[in-house]
C-alpha cells in the first residue's frame, strides 16, 4: 500500500466535529482528530488497523532475519572485524 493511496482515504476533523456527529466524523478508513491545530488522535477502520499491524510485523521480521544473517556471517569470519555497514 502506498502513502498516496492511504492519504486519499484519510480525513482530518476537529474534535468539535467529532463531538457533534461521531458517526459521520468517523466514516473514513483513517481519521485524524485535531484540537487547536494539533493532532491528538487517529481512528482507523478495523481493516486499516489489521493491515498496519501486519505490515509492521512483517518489516520487523525481515529486519530480524537480516540481522541474524549478518551476525552468523560475522561469526564465520573468526575474529575479523567488519564495519557496521557490512552487518546492516
N, C-alpha and C positions, 0 to 999 in steps of 0.2 A: 504494500500500500504506500503510495507516495504522499509526501507532505501536502501537495496541491490537492489531491483527492480528499484528504482529511479536512483541509481548510474549507472546501466547498460544502461540506456537511456540518460545519460548525457555525454557531451563532453566539453573539455576545449580548448579554442583557444586564440591566441594573438590578440590584437587589429589590428595589421597589416594584419593578415589573414582575419579578418572581413572586413577591408577596401578593400582588393584585390578582394574578391568574397563573398559578403554578402549572396547571395542565397545558396551557398554551405556551408558557415560557419554556417548558422542557420538551418541546416537540421536535427537537433536532437530535442527531446522533451524539453531538458534543455541544455542550452549552457552558460557556464561561460566564461566571457571575462576577460583576464588578460593583464596588461600593466606593464612592468618592474617587473614581478614576483608578482604583487599584483592584486587581484581580484577587478575589477572596475564595474562589472555589470553582470546581469543574464538575459537571454532571455528565456522565456517559451512558449511552444505552448499554444494555446487557451485552449485546453483540460487540460493541466497540471495546468494552472492558475486557471481554474474553480474548479478542484479537490482540489488544495491548499486552495482556499478560503472556499470551502465547509467544508473541514476537520477542518480548524481553527475556523470557526463559530460554528461548532458542539462542539468542545472542549471548547470554551468559554461558550456555553450554558450549557454544562454539569457542568462546574465549578460553574457557577451562580446558577444552581439548587441545587448543593451540599451545597453551601454557604448559600442559603436561607433556606434549610432544617436544617442546623446546627444552624442558628440564631433562627428559630422557636423552635427548641428543647431546646436551652439555655433559651429562654423566658419562656418556660413551667416549668422550674425548679425553678422559682421565687426566685431570689436573690442568688442562689447558683452559685459560680464561677466555671468555667470549664477551664481546661488547654487548651491552644491553639491547641494542638494535637487533642483533642477531638472534636474541632469545625471543623478543617480541615480534 
